[in-house]
């Protein structure tokens, strides 16, 4: 099953992955397990629902 994408940012952002990390933290603060992964072909960072964390 494909992961649920919660947010995305361009990998070429001047601050790198930090905007995606900040978005992931906002989701975690709301109780939604989230993690950041890099989509190399799409040249972007994805904030995805961390389903393994949610099942623990």
C-alpha positions as CSV (number, residue, x, y, z in Angstrom):
1,X,0.0,0.0,0.0
2,X,1.3,3.4,-0.9
3,X,2.0,5.8,2.0
4,X,-0.4,8.7,2.6
5,X,1.2,12.0,1.6
6,X,0.4,14.7,4.1
7,X,2.5,17.5,2.6
8,X,5.4,18.1,0.2
9,X,8.1,20.7,-0.4
10,X,10.6,21.1,-3.3
11,X,14.0,19.6,-2.6
12,X,15.6,22.7,-4.1
13,X,14.1,24.9,-1.3
14,X,16.8,27.3,0.1
15,X,16.3,25.8,3.6
16,X,16.6,22.2,2.3
17,X,14.5,19.7,4.2
18,X,13.8,21.9,7.1
19,X,10.3,23.1,5.9
20,X,9.2,19.5,5.5
21,X,10.6,18.7,9.0
22,X,8.6,21.6,10.4
23,X,5.4,20.5,8.7
24,X,6.0,16.9,10.0
25,X,6.4,18.3,13.5
26,X,3.1,20.2,13.2
27,X,1.3,17.0,12.3
28,X,3.0,15.2,15.2
29,X,1.9,18.0,17.5
30,X,-1.7,17.2,16.4
31,X,-1.3,13.5,17.2
32,X,-0.7,12.4,13.6
33,X,2.4,10.3,13.3
34,X,4.5,11.8,10.4
35,X,7.9,11.4,8.9
36,X,9.9,13.0,6.1
37,X,11.2,11.1,3.1
38,X,12.9,12.3,0.0
39,X,11.4,11.5,-3.4
40,X,14.5,11.5,-5.6
41,X,12.7,11.2,-9.0
42,X,10.2,13.9,-8.1
43,X,12.9,16.2,-6.5
44,X,10.9,16.8,-3.4
45,X,10.5,16.0,0.3
46,X,7.3,14.3,1.3
47,X,5.7,14.3,4.7
48,X,4.0,11.0,5.0
49,X,1.8,9.4,7.6
50,X,4.0,7.1,9.6
51,X,1.6,4.1,9.7
52,X,4.0,1.8,11.5
53,X,4.2,4.4,14.4
54,X,0.4,4.7,14.4
55,X,0.0,0.9,14.9
56,X,2.2,0.7,18.0
